Amino acid sequence: MPGPYGAADPHRHATLLAAADRLELAGRAAEARDLLAAELAADRAGAADRALLRGRLGVGYGHDHPAAALTYLGLARAGVPPDHRAWSRAAEAWIAARVGHPDADGLLRAAGRARAAHPTPAAAARLTLARAARALATGAVPTARDLLAAVDPHHPAVRGEAVAVRLDRIEVQLALGGYEDAAAALDAAYSDLPAVAWPALTAWSCRRLLAAGALPEADARARLALDRPAVPLGVEARAALVAVRVEVAYRSGWPDRARALLADARPARSWPDRIPCASLGLAAAGDPEPARHRDLLRAVVADLARTARPLLAVAQYGPRLTHALLLLGDARRARVVADLLAEVAGRTPVPLWSGLAGHADGLVHRDPEALRAAVRALRRADARPALADALLDLARSPRVRLPEARAAAREAAAVYGRTGATGDQETAERWDRHLDATRRRPATRPPGHGPAALTAREAGIADLLAAGATKQQVAGRLHLSFHTVDTHVRAVYAKLGVRSRLQLARLWDAARPVSAPPDASPSAAPRSSRGAGRASRR
């Protein structure tokens, strides 16, 4: 985006930078970069002007090629004039925060010191954008919202930051599930902002439709934008639009079309340039054969460990990625994604994220109660595809009774039908027919259930719980954290098919192991005390 840079002395540089501004505002960002790069290569200016050119090039590459952006801004540090230093440092921190760079916090502190030394409204606005980007990278969406609310994009002094501020506000509204507010903001931005913003606005508009459940309209808009763009599309906008089409194709039951779109998109292979293409990997999680995209899905998980921002764009991305990883047998990475969703839910306490985190947790731990809670939370959000996905996974849970499973499958099919996800609708209807065909058969437990499936640690914890110990007492006895014990207890309940300690105690008496693991021996709780404990509970 155009910034406060301008050469104080020769007239040529002032004219060139103004021309680059006009090209960018017209949506011709590549031409603007080429103009600046040619001038830099000509080496006609002094050190200060070269630093200014590098800084402008760095910001120009920010959305699509963050590696080049950070390189140019790093080279500009030494020579940039003091009155522009704060803006340049803030711009570098902004890009680093967007991609989850390990030096992002240090760069933010340096930008803050530079702004204190040379305060300008533009530098203050760019630093706020950087801090908001860092908040989004950690999933703290309300923090980003509050930071961005403090910037007036209509103020003449921050005209160069107006586009970025407006776009980030729309991103925050979508991440909070405010799809109606985002629609109003998008309509206003289309009429107010210059052509440089149109590709990003179109991408966010299509993502909003996708998350809210208007799949045919999202696909039509994305296809039109890709086939006949009003202005040239950058890497990030193009990847987002292709990802929308991929998601719709999978949900419509057209996996071959989705795979062809992904093959043509060819996302970047290395970080940080992979971050603008992260939406492609998240959309690939919808493939019924996720092994086709194993490397892409693993790369996405690695990127999400740096920044949660790609997950915020479309509500259903997180649980679908968790489901795909479990289908691959990659429980470790599935837990990484589920834990990340839980962190976002903790920092963004709204029904949408509570439901998404609960859905992923229910998948990882095969916990129907977590899936039920996810469905309840998502009913209070407007993310219909995410709700339908949670309902279908609840219907598939082997520990859910038949009437509840059939009701969930039928509701999932109905919601899918309203969103235009005809392929997903057929899947839910097929599962309902399967449940109907097996309604008189006894429920069978999936592999990995029963006392024999417990690990040594889980068996020791189960023995202590059956003896009457609380989770806190178990944690103290085994020198574990309460969180670790709670995780093990969830696994024990899931494997044994129980929901309370009383049920656990009864089952444990009937199927007690011959000996408990040495590190968890309940020697402190003699047999008589165990019996007394159960008697008191009765």
Salt bridges, closest charged atoms under 4 A:
ASP21 OD1 - ARG56 NH2 2.93
GLU24 OE2 - ARG56 NH2 3.85
GLU31 OE1 - ARG28 NH2 2.71
GLU39 OE1 - ARG12 NH2 2.87
GLU39 OE2 - HIS13 NE2 3.67
GLU39 OE1 - ARG44 NH2 2.77
ASP43 OD1 - ARG50 NH1 3.24
ASP83 OD2 - HIS84 NE2 3.80
GLU92 OE2 - ARG77 NH2 2.40
ASP103 OD2 - HIS101 ND1 3.92
ASP105 OD1 - ARG134 NE 2.78
ASP146 OD1 - ARG145 NE 3.27
GLU161 OE1 - ARG126 NH2 2.61
ASP168 OD1 - ARG309 NH2 3.39
GLU171 OE1 - ARG309 NH2 2.58
ASP192 OD2 - ARG166 NH2 3.28
GLU217 OE2 - ARG221 NH2 2.86
ASP219 OD2 - ARG223 NH1 3.18
ASP219 OD1 - ARG245 NE 2.95
GLU236 OE1 - HIS63 ND1 3.00
GLU236 OE2 - ARG98 NH2 3.28
GLU247 OE2 - ARG251 NE 2.96
GLU247 OE2 - ARG320 NE 3.60
ASP256 OD1 - ARG259 NH1 3.24
ASP287 OD2 - ARG259 NE 2.83
ASP287 OD2 - HIS293 NE2 2.86
GLU289 OE2 - ARG259 NH2 3.87
GLU289 OE1 - ARG292 NE 2.89
ASP303 OD1 - ARG274 NH2 2.77
ASP330 OD2 - ARG333 NH1 2.74
GLU343 OE1 - ARG347 NH1 3.82
ASP361 OD1 - HIS365 ND1 2.91
ASP361 OD2 - ARG490 NH1 3.00
ASP367 OD2 - ARG490 NH1 3.46
GLU369 OE1 - ARG372 NH1 3.23
GLU369 OE2 - ARG376 NH2 3.47
ASP389 OD2 - ARG251 NH2 2.68
ASP393 OD1 - HIS323 NE2 4.00
ASP393 OD2 - HIS359 NE2 2.65
ASP393 OD1 - ARG396 NH1 3.55
GLU404 OE2 - ARG372 NE 2.68
GLU411 OE2 - ARG379 NH1 2.45
ASP424 OD2 - ARG251 NH1 2.61
GLU426 OE2 - ARG430 NH1 3.59
ASP432 OD1 - ARG406 NE 3.01
ASP432 OD2 - ARG410 NE 3.21
ASP436 OD1 - ARG406 NH1 3.13
ASP436 OD1 - ARG439 NH1 3.04
GLU458 OE1 - LYS495 NZ 2.95
ASP463 OD1 - ARG512 NH1 2.64
ASP486 OD1 - LYS471 NZ 2.76
ASP486 OD2 - ARG490 NE 3.85
ASP509 OD1 - ARG512 NH2 3.06
ASP509 OD2 - ARG534 NE 3.04
ASP519 OD2 - ARG457 NH1 3.24
